[in-house]
Amino acid sequence: MNSSASIRPATPDDEAQILTLMNGFCESEGKSLDEHRARAGLAPLLESDTHGKVLVAESANGLTAYAVICWSWSVEIGGAEACLDEIYVSTRGEGTGSALISAVRDACIARGMRRIFLETEAINADARRLYERHGYEEEDSIWMALTL
């Protein structure tokens, strides 16, 4: 299916709609949105592309999806890489997810990234199948985190 949504970089004016989508993302994973933390993380990405970029899908009804890409560096890959930190599509089955994943790839290539990595929940096989259709490969790495 072809998406009727257009993909574009997000602006500060999109913040409220993105936060609504972020709430949907959190609910889909059985979590609750910490709006204060979300605003703190989102604002610098909407102001400039220093740390990353937010892409949104927009239809006649407003924003229907978003993707957050964060820039990083990797010795293993020998240069710049990106983390597809979050992606959420509110309307499934219309091709918006595929269009957004392709736009993420294009944005990363334009920025000189050598790799895009991402994390999925263990139970989210549907997301992994979507990513695999776009060339992502599952790795044996296990992410661990220390919140500071």
URJOMO-V841379 format. One record per residue. N is the residue number from 1. RES is the residue in three letters. OMEGA is omega in whole degrees, 0 to 359 (none if undefined). NEAR is the number of other C-alpha atoms within 10 Angstrom. D_FIRST is the distance of its C-alpha to the first C-alpha in Angstrom with 2 decimals. Layout:
{{N | RES | OMEGA | NEAR | D_FIRST} {N | RES | OMEGA | NEAR | D_FIRST}}
This chain:
{{1 | MET | 178 | 8 | 0.00} {2 | ASN | 180 | 10 | 3.76} {3 | SER | 175 | 16 | 6.51} {4 | SER | 180 | 14 | 9.38} {5 | ALA | 173 | 21 | 11.80} {6 | SER | 181 | 15 | 14.21} {7 | ILE | 180 | 21 | 15.67} {8 | ARG | 173 | 14 | 19.46} {9 | PRO | 178 | 16 | 22.59} {10 | ALA | 177 | 22 | 24.00} {11 | THR | 177 | 16 | 27.42} {12 | PRO | 178 | 14 | 30.23} {13 | ASP | 181 | 9 | 29.30} {14 | ASP | 189 | 14 | 26.08} {15 | GLU | 184 | 15 | 28.16} {16 | ALA | 179 | 11 | 28.34} {17 | GLN | 178 | 16 | 24.62} {18 | ILE | 178 | 25 | 24.00} {19 | LEU | 175 | 17 | 26.77} {20 | THR | 177 | 14 | 25.15} {21 | LEU | 178 | 20 | 21.95} {22 | MET | 177 | 25 | 24.34} {23 | ASN | 176 | 18 | 25.99} {24 | GLY | 177 | 18 | 22.78} {25 | PHE | 180 | 21 | 22.34} {26 | CYS | 179 | 14 | 25.96} {27 | GLU | 180 | 12 | 25.76} {28 | SER | 179 | 12 | 22.86} {29 | GLU | 178 | 11 | 25.32} {30 | GLY | 181 | 9 | 28.31} {31 | LYS | 174 | 11 | 29.94} {32 | SER | 182 | 13 | 31.24} {33 | LEU | 170 | 16 | 30.72} {34 | ASP | 188 | 11 | 33.87} {35 | GLU | 179 | 13 | 33.29} {36 | HIS | 180 | 9 | 36.31} {37 | ARG | 180 | 9 | 35.18} {38 | ALA | 178 | 14 | 31.59} {39 | ARG | 180 | 14 | 32.98} {40 | ALA | 179 | 10 | 35.36} {41 | GLY | 185 | 11 | 32.67} {42 | LEU | 188 | 19 | 30.20} {43 | ALA | 180 | 13 | 32.71} {44 | PRO | 180 | 15 | 33.68} {45 | LEU | 178 | 20 | 30.09} {46 | LEU | 182 | 21 | 29.51} {47 | GLU | 181 | 12 | 32.84} {48 | SER | 179 | 13 | 32.48} {49 | ASP | 180 | 15 | 30.72} {50 | THR | 185 | 11 | 33.90} {51 | HIS | 182 | 13 | 32.64} {52 | GLY | 186 | 21 | 28.89} {53 | LYS | 173 | 24 | 26.03} {54 | VAL | 174 | 24 | 23.67} {55 | LEU | 178 | 23 | 20.28} {56 | VAL | 172 | 28 | 18.53} {57 | ALA | 184 | 24 | 15.27} {58 | GLU | 175 | 18 | 16.45} {59 | SER | 179 | 14 | 15.19} {60 | ALA | 181 | 9 | 17.63} {61 | ASN | 182 | 7 | 18.69} {62 | GLY | 181 | 12 | 19.69} {63 | LEU | 181 | 21 | 18.63} {64 | THR | 183 | 23 | 15.85} {65 | ALA | 175 | 26 | 16.09} {66 | TYR | 173 | 29 | 18.62} {67 | ALA | 177 | 24 | 19.67} {68 | VAL | 179 | 20 | 23.35} {69 | ILE | 178 | 26 | 24.60} {70 | CYS | 180 | 19 | 28.34} {71 | TRP | 179 | 19 | 30.40} {72 | SER | 179 | 15 | 32.85} {73 | TRP | 181 | 14 | 35.15} {74 | SER | 173 | 12 | 35.66} {75 | VAL | 181 | 8 | 38.68} {76 | GLU | 182 | 6 | 36.86} {77 | ILE | 177 | 11 | 34.19} {78 | GLY | 178 | 10 | 36.80} {79 | GLY | 185 | 13 | 35.38} {80 | ALA | 175 | 17 | 32.79} {81 | GLU | 181 | 22 | 29.89} {82 | ALA | 173 | 26 | 27.41} {83 | CYS | 171 | 17 | 26.58} {84 | LEU | 191 | 22 | 23.15} {85 | ASP | 179 | 17 | 25.12} {86 | GLU | 170 | 16 | 22.59} {87 | ILE | 180 | 22 | 18.90} {88 | TYR | 178 | 23 | 17.65} {89 | VAL | 183 | 23 | 14.57} {90 | SER | 180 | 16 | 15.69} {91 | THR | 185 | 11 | 12.53} {92 | ARG | 173 | 11 | 10.53} {93 | GLY | 181 | 12 | 7.24} {94 | GLU | 180 | 14 | 5.57} {95 | GLY | 182 | 15 | 5.29} {96 | THR | 179 | 27 | 8.86} {97 | GLY | 179 | 25 | 10.69} {98 | SER | 178 | 19 | 9.55} {99 | ALA | 180 | 18 | 10.31} {100 | LEU | 178 | 25 | 13.48} {101 | ILE | 177 | 18 | 14.55} {102 | SER | 179 | 14 | 14.38} {103 | ALA | 175 | 19 | 16.37} {104 | VAL | 179 | 23 | 18.79} {105 | ARG | 180 | 19 | 19.40} {106 | ASP | 179 | 13 | 20.11} {107 | ALA | 180 | 16 | 22.40} {108 | CYS | 176 | 24 | 24.24} {109 | ILE | 180 | 15 | 24.82} {110 | ALA | 181 | 9 | 26.14} {111 | ARG | 178 | 15 | 28.42} {112 | GLY | 179 | 13 | 29.78} {113 | MET | 180 | 19 | 28.57} {114 | ARG | 181 | 15 | 29.18} {115 | ARG | 171 | 18 | 27.12} {116 | ILE | 175 | 20 | 24.71} {117 | PHE | 181 | 14 | 25.51} {118 | LEU | 180 | 14 | 24.33} {119 | GLU | 172 | 13 | 25.42} {120 | THR | 174 | 13 | 23.73} {121 | GLU | 183 | 9 | 25.56} {122 | ALA | 183 | 7 | 26.84} {123 | ILE | 186 | 9 | 25.24} {124 | ASN | 181 | 10 | 21.67} {125 | ALA | 179 | 11 | 20.41} {126 | ASP | 179 | 10 | 16.75} {127 | ALA | 180 | 14 | 16.97} {128 | ARG | 178 | 18 | 18.80} {129 | ARG | 177 | 13 | 16.28} {130 | LEU | 180 | 14 | 13.58} {131 | TYR | 179 | 18 | 16.34} {132 | GLU | 177 | 12 | 17.42} {133 | ARG | 179 | 11 | 14.14} {134 | HIS | 173 | 13 | 14.97} {135 | GLY | 177 | 9 | 18.57} {136 | TYR | 180 | 14 | 20.42} {137 | GLU | 177 | 12 | 23.27} {138 | GLU | 178 | 12 | 25.17} {139 | GLU | 180 | 7 | 28.77} {140 | ASP | 182 | 6 | 31.95} {141 | SER | 173 | 6 | 32.85} {142 | ILE | 180 | 6 | 33.47} {143 | TRP | 174 | 6 | 33.25} {144 | MET | 183 | 5 | 36.32} {145 | ALA | 172 | 5 | 37.17} {146 | LEU | 179 | 4 | 40.32} {147 | THR | 182 | 3 | 39.99} {148 | LEU | none | 3 | 42.72}}
